Amino acid sequence: MEDEVLRVENLHKSFGTVEVLKGIDLTVRRGEAVVVIGSSGSGKSTLLRCLNFLERPSRGRIVLGDTPVGRSRPGGALTQYGERELCRLRARVGMVFQHFNLFPHMTALENVMEGPRTVLRLPRPEVRERARHFLARVGLAEKAESYPSQLSGGQQQRVAIARALAMNPEIMLFDEVTSALDPELVGEVLRTMRELAEDGMTMLVVTHELGFAYAVANRVVFIHQGRIHEAGSPAEVLLRPRMARTREFLAGFSQFRLPDAAQISEEVRG
């Protein structure tokens, strides 16, 4: 379809004899915020790492826009991926990790400038202007000359988000970006992500923040043992799950209950 940004077909990933992803089919359309939830070890982060080709899929097909990634080997199910092709793809797919991975010897501005300068090879004045724009977008214009050691964890994560945005990606992948933060810093990062979603950024988000998922996601996908176990709207999956395993998973989140859902939604939106 014309509005598809990402399509995943029968995606498998194995590490040795351990099969982590067991046939994932997923579509993300332009402007959608899709949230992926599931227990630890279910394959959520492996899925994102395959989509950015930090891990090579064992089987299956990934289509970005209208372009399949890689080419099938004659007579086989495996796909070949060229490094130049993957470099181009990574410029189109932004990714933000649990750990910020900022260069400690660079200011916030220099960290955001690095990708457009070295990968896109844009002129330095344009790169600097772009970096300042995206730092302002995440609410850190005044921290442009600060080093990572001078920033809080939440601020560092927002610099990491600005760094990914500076590449003008077609889709943003977020992998548990609040899990390394102190609780009081989580809200500022979630608000930044919410604002990106409201601005129409296409996003695929792995998180345990169910309030965020309920308030912001267009769709929620629950992964269990390497497969999509249940998917639907936030209300369908989080408040009225059909599958027993989904209900068991949600039971572990005592702060997310049907009477509290509206309150949680307002907290995230606020």
DRENDREN-331977 format. One record per residue: y negated, x, z of N, C-alpha, C, CB in turn. Coordinates in steps of 0.001 Angstrom, whole numbers, padded with zeros to 6 digits, always signed. Glycine has a CB too. Layout:
BEGIN
YXZYXZYXZYXZ ...
% end
This chain:
BEGIN
+001193+000838+000000+000000+000000+000000-001245+000875+000000-000005-000949+001216 -002342+000331-000550-003542+001124-000718-004135+001578+000598-004555+000350-001481 -003999+000771+001657-004633+001131+002920-003735+001962+003817-005056-000105+003649 -002579+002379+003348-001703+003228+004145-002239+004652+004179-000271+003207+003587 -002425+005174+005376-002809+006572+005531-001565+007431+005734-003787+006744+006714 -000595+006883+006456+000620+007642+006768+001824+006719+006705+000519+008308+008165 +002881+007200+006059+004147+006460+006037+005281+007425+006360+004380+005770+004648 +006104+007035+007302+007256+007834+007732+008510+007042+007409+007184+008186+009267 +009448+007682+006720+010663+006996+006288+011892+007754+006772+010692+006850+004755 +012689+007098+007624+013985+007619+008063+013885+009057+008566+014991+007545+006922 +012927+009307+009437+012669+010668+009904+013672+011065+010985+011231+010792+010439 +014312+012209+010762+015256+012780+011718+014792+014184+012085+016703+012807+011135 +015043+014545+013345+014800+015919+013769+015860+016320+014770+013387+016081+014373 +016540+017431+014484+017547+017977+015380+017169+019391+015777+018937+017953+014725 +017507+019744+017018+017404+021118+017494+018826+021571+017796+016460+021241+018767 +019383+022342+016884+020789+022692+017001+021634+021435+016880+021070+023414+018336 +022462+021186+017867+023328+020003+017829+022690+018782+018492+024647+020312+018505 +021481+018950+019004+020801+017847+019704+019881+017121+018728+019988+018375+020934 +020194+015853+018472+019371+015048+017581+018313+014316+018416+020247+014037+016770 +017049+014669+018194+015960+014113+018993+015375+012868+018329+014862+015165+019205 +015124+012922+017032+014658+011760+016274+015799+011279+015393+013391+012103+015416 +016055+009961+015417+017274+009436+014806+016986+008359+013767+018188+008881+015873 +015935+008585+012980+015636+007638+011910+014409+006803+012216+016819+006733+011668 +013245+007458+012223+011980+006782+012525+011360+006265+011228+010995+007743+013260 +011014+004984+011214+010245+004377+010125+008943+003857+010720+011053+003222+009413 +007818+004325+010188+006531+003985+010787+005442+004069+009733+006208+004917+011975 +004540+003111+009756+003383+003114+008863+002117+002993+009695+003471+001961+007822 +001117+003792+009353-000198+003697+009989-001209+003424+008884-000561+005011+010795 -001965+002348+009046-002946+001945+008031-004341+002410+008415-002934+000419+007840 -005196+002472+007428-006549+002972+007636-007269+002167+008710-007339+002931+006329 -007849+002884+009661-008607+002237+010717-007775+001762+011889-009337+001098+010159 -006461+001911+011826-005598+001473+012928-005549+002513+014050-004179+001194+012411 -005417+002008+015266-005053+002844+016408-003663+002408+016847-006102+002723+017590 -002680+003257+016613-001292+002969+016968-000928+003837+018163-000320+003228+015760 -000464+003211+019230-000107+003937+020448+001409+003968+020578-000756+003282+021705 +001938+005164+020838+003373+005371+021016+003640+005624+022494+003892+006560+020140 +004541+004833+023065+004914+005001+024470+006415+005229+024568+004491+003767+025314 +006852+005691+025724+008278+005929+025946+008453+006928+027071+008966+006437+024659 +009647+007012+027577+009923+007920+028684+009949+009365+028197+011254+007559+029357 +009868+010301+029133+009944+011717+028793+011280+012004+028110+009772+012601+030059 +011228+012796+027045+012443+013136+026314+012857+012130+025270+013543+013310+027258 +012047+011081+025051+012421+010046+024082+012147+010463+022639+011676+008763+024386 +011346+011513+022446+011056+011984+021094+009622+011773+020648+011956+011312+020138 +008749+011294+021526+007371+010976+021146+006615+012201+020633+006631+010377+022331 +006609+013264+021437+005866+014462+021047+006508+015147+019854+005775+015434+022215 +007829+015110+019775+008507+015685+018611+008086+014955+017341+010040+015617+018784 +007921+013645+017421+007454+012884+016266+006104+013399+015800+007366+011390+016602 +005143+013551+016710+003818+014030+016307+003889+015434+015737+002855+014001+017490 +004686+016285+016340+004792+017662+015854+005426+017719+014464+005607+018506+016834 +006312+016785+014160+006858+016705+012796+005807+016207+011816+008085+015781+012759 +004963+015290+012256+003951+014743+011351+002899+015781+010987+003281+013531+011982 +002689+016756+011882+001766+017841+011573+002505+019105+011127+000897+018146+012784 +003822+019005+011023+004701+020061+010546+004629+021321+011411+004357+020402+009118 +004312+021119+012695+004561+022181+013656+006068+022319+013873+003830+021898+014997 +006779+021228+013635+008238+021232+013543+008623+020681+012178+008891+020393+014699 +009588+021292+011540+010037+020813+010234+011039+019676+010433+010673+021971+009402 +010823+018537+009822+011819+017460+009911+013169+017913+009372+011341+016221+009145 +014226+017398+009977+015573+017706+009501+015932+016845+008301+016599+017504+010620 +015477+015599+008313+015704+014666+007203+014578+013647+007189+017094+013956+007326 +014439+012972+006065+013454+011916+005971+012268+012311+005113+012986+011529+007338 +011332+011385+005002+010186+011600+004125+008900+011214+004843+010338+010794+002821 +007862+012022+004625+006533+011754+005152+005580+011663+003968+006081+012862+006170 +004810+010591+003917+003848+010367+002845+002472+010277+003473+004184+009076+002026 +001564+011132+003039+000183+011118+003517-000699+010582+002406-000282+012540+003965 -001329+009421+002667-002033+008738+001587-001019+008276+000565-003098+009659+000933 -001170+008711-000667-000183+008371-001699+000617+009596-002136-000878+007745-002910 +000597+010654-001294+001236+011913-001669+002410+012228-000755+000224+013054-001634 +003649+012201-001264+004790+012658-000447+004644+014142-000133+006140+012394-001178 +005018+014521+001077+004925+015913+001494+006249+016594+001204+004557+016030+002999 +006183+017746+000517+007392+018491+000189+008086+017926-001029+008340+018495+001360 +009215+018543-001372+010006+018065-002505+011485+018195-002142+009672+018867-003817 +012249+017229-002610+013677+017205-002287+014414+018287-003052+014283+015830-002602 +015378+018890-002381+016216+019865-003049+017206+019147-003951+016948+020752-002028 +017481+019691-005115+018422+019035-006022+019776+018801-005360+018602+019868-007285 +020229+017552-005389+021544+017216-004885+021685+017219-003379+022510+018137-005443 +020545+017291-002667+020650+017342-001215+019615+016464-000553+020506+018763-000725 +019844+016196+000721+018922+015346+001471+017772+016138+002068+019663+014617+002568 +017916+017464+002147+016876+018267+002766+015655+018361+001867+017400+019657+003089 +014510+018611+002487+013253+018715+001757+012697+020114+001925+012235+017658+002243 +012143+020653+000861+011493+021954+000909+010000+021762+001098+011782+022767-000371 +009426+022601+001956+007996+022535+002217+007386+023909+001950+007712+022071+003679 +006343+023948+001128+005640+025198+000875+004543+025414+001907+005050+025207-000538 +004339+026658+002300+003334+026951+003322+001931+026562+002867+003367+028431+003681 +001615+026786+001608+000279+026414+001126+000089+024907+001189+000060+026915-000314 +001138+024166+000846+001073+022710+000923+000860+022263+002364+002353+022080+000351 +001570+022881+003297+001450+022480+004696+000086+022844+005267+002550+023129+005525 -000499+023943+004827-001849+024288+005263-002850+023240+004808-002250+025662+004731 -002685+022782+003581-003579+021715+003080-003369+020435+003877-003331+021448+001568 -002114+020129+004199-001830+018914+004958-002451+018980+006345-000322+018692+005067 -002333+020124+007008-002860+020234+008374-004370+020092+008405-002457+021566+008993 -005024+020386+007281-006467+020163+007220-006795+018675+007130-007069+020905+006026 -005821+017866+006716-006035+016416+006582-005566+015640+007809-005314+015896+005349 -004806+016297+008679-004245+015648+009860-004738+016392+011095-002682+015621+009808 -005644+015777+011851-006137+016403+013070-005162+016178+014205-007519+015861+013440 -005056+017164+015099-004143+017011+016232-004781+017572+017484-002798+017708+015958 -004676+016809+018567-005187+017226+019870-004005+017221+020830-006353+016283+020376 -003870+018305+021584-002689+018528+022411-002990+018264+023885-002173+019957+022226 -001933+018271+024672-002060+018135+026115-002916+019263+026692-000675+018125+026775 -002682+020481+026236-003469+021631+026682-004528+021937+025630-002559+022876+026936 -005693+022335+026072-006866+022356+025203-006801+023461+024154-008115+022521+026033 -006237+024619+024537-006069+025733+023596-007387+026168+022956-005085+025347+022510 -008462+026160+023729-009739+026664+023234-009752+028189+023309-010920+026065+024044 -010499+028807+022421-010663+030260+022485-011607+030591+023640-011213+030831+021129 -011134+031308+024658-011963+031517+025848-013201+032373+025608-011142+032147+026917 -013157+033224+024567-014280+034122+024300-015323+033492+023386-013777+035410+023685 -015106+032223+022998-016049+031522+022128-016708+030386+022890-015341+030986+020866 -017965+030121+022557-018637+028963+023127-018024+027683+022575-020148+029011+022833 -018414+026549+023164-017943+025262+022650-018312+025114+021176-018537+024095+023473 -019539+025488+020834-019980+025380+019441-019121+026255+018535-021463+025775+019311 -018858+027480+018936-018074+028395+018114-016639+027915+017974-018101+029797+018707 -016072+027328+019034-014722+026774+018936-014661+025677+017886-014265+026229+020292 -015653+024812+017843-015659+023712+016879-015929+024222+015468-016706+022664+017270 -016673+025301+015357-017002+025869+014041-015816+026578+013400-018162+026841+014170 -014862+027024+014181-013840+027951+013691-013029+027375+012529-012906+028329+014822 -012557+026133+012647-011740+025553+011579-012484+025379+010264-011211+024230+012017 -013629+024692+010272-014367+024546+009011-014768+025885+008392-015606+023711+009240 -014995+026907+009237-015413+028205+008713-014251+028960+008091-016038+029040+009814 -013096+029002+008799-011994+029843+008331-011027+029117+007407-011241+030383+009505 -010853+027804+007599-009904+027053+006780-010599+026406+005574-009207+025977+007630 -011679+025703+005839-012400+025042+004745-013363+025975+004026-013161+023849+005276 -013678+027099+004679-014564+028119+004105-015919+027530+003688-013890+028780+002894 -016472+026710+004561-017785+026129+004314-018875+027135+004674-017964+024824+005117 -020067+026991+004090-021176+027898+004436-021531+027782+005915-022419+027590+003570 -021899+028893+006509-022134+028928+007953-023183+027918+008420-022560+030312+008360 -024322+027737+007714-025282+026731+008183-024683+025320+008201-026526+026750+007301 -023876+024984+007198-023235+023673+007167-022216+023538+008301-022553+023444+005808 -021474+024618+008558-020484+024595+009631-021163+024381+010983-019670+025902+009642 -022264+025081+011213-022973+024951+012492-023511+023534+012666-024126+025971+012580 -024081+022969+011610-024602+021605+011684-023472+020607+011945-025344+021242+010385 -022350+020808+011274-021201+019921+011462-020696+020010+012899-020070+020276+010472 -020594+021219+013424-020094+021399+014785-021018+020739+015798-019939+022888+015105 -022305+020876+015628-023253+020234+016551-023132+018713+016469-024704+020671+016234 -022921+018201+015269-022772+016752+015091-021573+016235+015886-022610+016402+013592 -020441+016927+015798-019244+016411+016452-019254+016674+017957-018006+017028+015830 -019913+017720+018402-020098+017880+019839-020949+016738+020395-020751+019240+020151 -021975+016355+019654-022791+015214+020081-021971+013939+020077-024017+015052+019173 -021083+013809+019103-020273+012594+019010-019374+012422+020223-019431+012619+017747 -018915+013524+020807-018064+013415+022003-018872+013572+023286-016952+014467+021961 -020196+013527+023162-021056+013539+024339-021281+014890+024965-020500+012657+025344 -021203+015970+024172-021324+017313+024726-022369+018155+023992-019982+018010+024679 -023384+017519+023451-024411+018262+022725-025046+019337+023597-025485+017313+022209 -025230+019029+024892-025909+019967+025783-025004+021109+026230-026435+019235+026993 -023706+021050+025896-022757+022080+026303-022399+023012+025148-021496+021436+026858 -023169+022982+024082-022814+023741+022886-022677+025237+023158-023848+023516+021810 -023500+025789+024020-023479+027232+024268-022654+027607+025497-024893+027746+024435 -021955+026644+026065-021118+026919+027233-019748+027431+026796-020964+025652+028103 -019175+028305+027623-017831+028805+027384-016817+027885+028074-017688+030269+027891 -015561+027871+027617-014563+026992+028230-014485+027119+029746-013215+027278+027645 -014621+028342+030278-014538+028533+031724-015670+027841+032474-014545+030006+032046 -016724+027477+031758-017871+026802+032369-017782+025283+032243-019160+027293+031734 -016695+024799+031667-016533+023367+031424-015416+022799+032284-016248+023101+029942 -015525+021530+032622-014425+020844+033304-013271+020622+032331-014901+019491+033900 -012115+020241+032872-010980+019961+032000-011278+018841+031012-009765+019603+032829 -011945+017795+031475-012291+016700+030579-013235+017137+029482-012906+015571+031354 -014191+017987+029826-015117+018492+028810-014399+019388+027815-016268+019256+029466 -013491+020221+028312-012726+021070+027398-011899+020225+026434-011812+022020+028185 -011308+019141+026930-010517+018298+026045-011395+017620+025009-009752+017255+026847 -012612+017250+025396-013518+016645+024418-013981+017666+023377-014732+016036+025127 -014128+018933+023771-014399+019981+022781-013226+020089+021808-014654+021348+023478 -011992+020005+022333-010817+020058+021465-010805+018883+020488-009532+020061+022306 -011232+017714+020943-011325+016554+020047-012385+016806+018980-011658+015263+020844 -013546+017334+019386-014603+017640+018412-014120+018666+017396-015865+018159+019125 -013346+019641+017855-012809+020669+016949-011922+020042+015883-012014+021728+017738 -011076+019099+016282-010221+018422+015301-011045+017542+014365-009157+017575+016014 -012034+016840+014904-012871+015960+014077-013675+016741+013045-013817+015153+014957 -014044+017976+013380-014878+018774+012485-014193+019081+011159-015266+020064+013162 -012871+018906+011103-012143+019108+009849-012145+017855+008979-010710+019531+010140 -012812+016794+009461-012846+015508+008748-011444+015030+008367-013710+015627+007487 -010548+014900+009348-009173+014509+009030-009069+013041+008618-008270+014770+010224 -008009+012728+007910-007750+011342+007523-007095+010565+008654-006868+011293+006282 -006419+011268+009549-005778+010643+010700-005808+011639+011849-004312+010199+010372 -005967+011116+013071-005949+011948+014268-004688+011665+015068-007205+011702+015130 -004009+012725+015476-002832+012625+016331-003221+013120+017724-001624+013451+015747 -002928+012331+018743-003228+012693+020125-001916+012737+020904-004236+011683+020774 -001604+013904+021474-000331+014073+022167-000564+014245+023664+000441+015280+021600 -000476+013143+024416-000597+013177+025882-001836+013958+026308+000663+013803+026514 -002984+013635+025728-004167+014477+025910-004779+014368+027297-005201+014122+024889 -004371+013383+028100-004928+013260+029451-003957+013714+030538-005334+011826+029710 -002746+014083+030181-001722+014328+031206-001980+015592+032008-000359+014416+030563 -002778+016539+031480-003067+017762+032221-004368+017672+033011-003129+018933+031272 -005012+016508+032992-006320+016355+033615-006209+015770+035014-007210+015478+032756 -007153+016158+035867-007268+015492+037156-007616+014024+036920-008340+016185+038051 -007144+013129+037786-007344+011685+037557-008792+011289+037304-006836+010915+038736 -009747+011948+037993-011140+011535+037821-011717+011944+036470-011985+012118+038924 -011015+012810+035731-011504+013260+034433-010865+012508+033275-011255+014735+034275 -009842+011712+033562-009122+011015+032497-010028+010025+031774-007902+010288+033067 -010848+009296+032540-011653+008232+031961-012588+008708+030875-012438+007565+033021 -013210+009889+031049-014182+010349+030056-013503+010657+028721-014922+011592+030570 -012271+011157+028772-011546+011447+027532-011103+010144+026870-010322+012357+027810 -010599+009189+027668-010181+007908+027104-011362+007154+026504-009506+007054+028173 -012531+007250+027128-013709+006588+026553-014070+007190+025203-014905+006692+027509 -013962+008520+025094-014227+009171+023808-013249+008677+022745-014132+010704+023947 -011971+008585+023094-010972+008110+022147-011216+006644+021783-009565+008287+022726 -011593+005851+022772-011901+004442+022497-013041+004327+021504-012256+003699+023792 -014094+005143+021676-015237+005106+020763-014831+005507+019356-016349+006022+021263 -013936+006483+019233-013440+006865+017908-012705+005694+017260-012508+008097+018007 -011879+005003+018041-011150+003850+017504-012122+002759+017070-010160+003295+018551 -013145+002523+017867-014121+001490+017520-014918+001863+016278-015067+001246+018686 -015066+003168+016026-015753+003632+014816-014858+003604+013589-016276+005032+015023 -013588+003211+013761-012682+003087+012621-011822+004295+012336-013456+002785+011429 -011771+005258+013270-010907+006419+013064-009441+005983+013096-011178+007507+014140 -008663+006452+012137-007227+006190+012121-006562+007121+013128-006627+006387+010687 -005791+006548+014055-005274+007316+015182-003828+006962+015476-006126+007083+016416 -003046+007978+015807-001693+007797+016334-001660+008523+017664-000580+008340+015338 -001460+007777+018748-001680+008286+020092-000397+008178+020912-002828+007523+020780 +000079+009300+021430+001163+009301+022410+000525+009373+023787+002165+010496+022175 +000823+008404+024644+000195+008373+025955+001011+007536+026924-001223+007830+025854 +000791+007800+028219+001308+006943+029275+000203+006061+029856+001948+007789+030378 -000995+006122+029276-002112+005324+029767-001998+003915+029179-003485+005983+029393 -001296+003038+029877-001023+001708+029341-002272+000838+029286+000036+001024+030173 -003208+001057+030207-004461+000322+030135-005204+000626+028843-005337+000652+031333 -005222+001894+028462-005827+002299+027190-005103+001637+026027-005797+003834+027034 -003780+001673+026056-003001+001063+024975-003312-000423+024850-001497+001268+025213 -003376-001107+025983-003624-002544+025952-005014-002856+025409-003463-003139+027348 -006012-002047+025791-007397-002338+025427-007756-001896+024020-008323-001684+026398 -007117-000832+023517-007616-000176+022306-006659-000290+021116-007883+001280+022593 -005356-000288+021367-004393-000198+020258-004375-001464+019402-002993+000069+020800 -004165-001276+018124-003819-002387+017233-002335-002702+017323-004204-002059+015779 -001527-001627+017482-000082-001794+017643+000420-000815+018690+000660-001584+016296 +001458-001232+019385+002133-000360+020346+003577-000203+019890+002056-000938+021810 +004057+001041+019904+005421+001374+019499+006130+001992+020697+005435+002349+018268 +007262+001422+021080+008058+001957+022186+009256+002699+021607+008522+000819+023155 +009339+003999+021903+010439+004836+021419+011417+005068+022562+009913+006195+020854 +012691+004889+022248+013761+005115+023227+014893+005864+022539+014275+003763+023838 +015240+007018+023096+016336+007839+022589+016218+008101+021083+017665+007167+022890 +015009+008456+020672+014794+008896+019303+014669+007810+018262+015872+009764+018920 +014618+006556+018704+014471+005436+017765+013338+004523+018222+015796+004634+017647 +012732+003817+017271+011758+002793+017634+012534+001598+018161+010846+002395+016415 +012353+001334+019434+013115+000301+020131+012411-001049+020052+013333+000694+021592 +011080-000996+020049+010299-002234+019992+008887-001880+019520+010266-002960+021393 +008279-002768+018743+006922-002550+018240+006234-003890+018059+006939-001760+016906 +004936-003884+018235+004174-005116+018056+002770-004941+018595+004870-006296+018749 +002076-006043+018794+000737-005989+019358+000815-005542+020813+000034-007361+019243 -000304-005068+021395-000273-004693+022817+000213-005821+023717-001650-004257+023263 -000218-007045+023436+000219-008167+024274+001720-008398+024144-000543-009445+023897 +002238-008269+022921+003667-008500+022711+004515-007453+023418+003987-008506+021224 +004164-006189+023262+005016-005124+023796+004775-004898+025289+004773-003826+023030 +003520-004941+025711+003206-004586+027094+003298-005755+028064+001835-004003+027159 +003026-006956+027573+003027-008119+028466+004225-009025+028262+001770-008913+028273 +004750-009069+027032+005881-009955+026744+006970-009202+025983+005415-011184+025933 +007447-008086+026524+008469-007309+025792+009758-008106+025620+008769-005989+026526 +010383-007932+024456+011618-008644+024158+012842-007887+024650+011731-008891+022669 +012773-006560+024643+013943-005746+024898+014029-005371+026378+013914-004490+024028 +015254-005381+026909+015455-005065+028324+015002-003642+028643+016929-005243+028706 +015260-002701+027747+014866-001311+028019+013352-001174+028082+015432-000369+026944 +012625-001908+027255+011164-001879+027322+010690-002407+028673+010547-002708+026173 +011292-003488+029136+010908-004046+030432+011199-003063+031559+011643-005367+030685 +012320-002368+031477+012646-001365+032496+011610-000244+032517+014045-000782+032244 +011218+000201+031336+010220+001260+031248+008897+000807+031859+010014+001684+029788 +008451-000377+031501+007165-000870+031995+007192-001127+033489+006774-002139+031268 +008362-001408+034046+008471-001658+035480+008083-000437+036294+009882-002085+035834 +008121+000741+035693+007734+001954+036392+006245+002140+036522+008304+003120+035709 +005470+001267+035893+004011+001378+035944+003475+000257+036818+003383+001319+034513 +003439+000512+038110+003072-000543+039060+001641-001009+038873+003265-000058+040482 +000779-000148+038257-000612-000550+038080-000793-001484+036886-001487+000676+037912 +000264-001644+036081+000129-002495+034892+001017-003714+035054+000496-001717+033594 +000409-004802+035432+001111-006057+035593+000316-007148+034898+001328-006389+037088 +000969-008203+034527+000317-009280+033791-000975-009756+034456+001267-010441+033644 -001040-009995+035783-002293-010461+036373-003410-009430+036286-002070-010837+037811 -003054-008135+036138-004062-007090+036145-004476-006641+034749-003557-005917+036916 -003841-007174+033719-004054-006642+032371-005509-006756+031939-003165-007367+031374 -006136-007904+032194-007528-008077+031786-008430-007091+032523-007990-009521+032047 -008155-006871+033809-008952-005932+034588-008800-004518+034048-008550-005980+036061 -007566-004120+033754-007330-002784+033222-008044-002614+031886-005823-002520+033063 -007974-003645+031052-008662-003603+029769-010147-003367+029949-008430-004888+029002 -010757-004084+030915-012193-003925+031146-012520-002550+031663-012695-004967+032118 -011655-001973+032512-011910-000648+033029-011932+000385+031920-010876-000282+034058 -010979+000272+030988-010936+001224+029881-012130+001017+028965-009625+001084+029089 -012470-000230+028704-013610-000495+027814-014932-000085+028444-013657-001970+027445 -015004-000153+029772-016241+000216+030451-016504+001698+030415-016208-000245+031868 
% end
